[in-house]
Amino acid sequence: MSSSTPVTPRQRQNVGQSAPAKSTGIPVLPSVDVNRGAVSFQTPNGFHDYQTQEPQQLATALTQAVRPARWIPELGTLVVTVAQSGVRAGRNVGFRLSAF
């Protein structure tokens, strides 16, 4: 079973409470070493190296991407929007990355 999960917006809580700010992520162009599970990309804050447990699935998702991948540092997740039949905007797939 794959640990990549679709990323969906959270439901609003109570009407009196304000929802936390929604992070749209930082657009990145990741490179994936499928043999080592290494993922590298650059953000405005510098160059980042991470590891994934699903390098082949991430590489496949990147080949099917319909827009740039987004890094969400608060979640430690790389989000790739892939094409999906019947869904014009595509489907978000999140990959948890961990530091080496």
Residue, then its C-alpha position, 0 to 999 in steps of 0.5 A: m500500500s502506498s503512503s502517498t495520499p491525496v491532499t485535500p483542504r480541511q473543513r472549516q471548524n466552528v463559525g466563530q473560529s477563524a481557519p488557519a491560513k492555507s498554505t499554497g506551497i512553494p513552486v519547485l522543480p524537484s529532481v529524484d534519484v530513484n535508486r537512493g530515494a533522494v529528492s532535491f530542489q531549490t526554494p528562495n531559502g536555498f537548496h534542499d535535500y530530502q529522502t522519500q520512501e516512494p521514489q518510483q511513485l514520485a518520479t511517475a507522478l512528476t511525469q504526469a504533472v499538469r503544473p509545477a510541484r509545490w513544497i509545503p514546508e509546514l507539512g514536510t510534503l511535496v505536492v504534485t498535481v497529476a492529470q485525472s480523467g473528468v477532473r479539469a484541475g487534476r488531482n493533488v498527490g502528496f509525498r512526505l519527505s524526510a531529512f537525510 
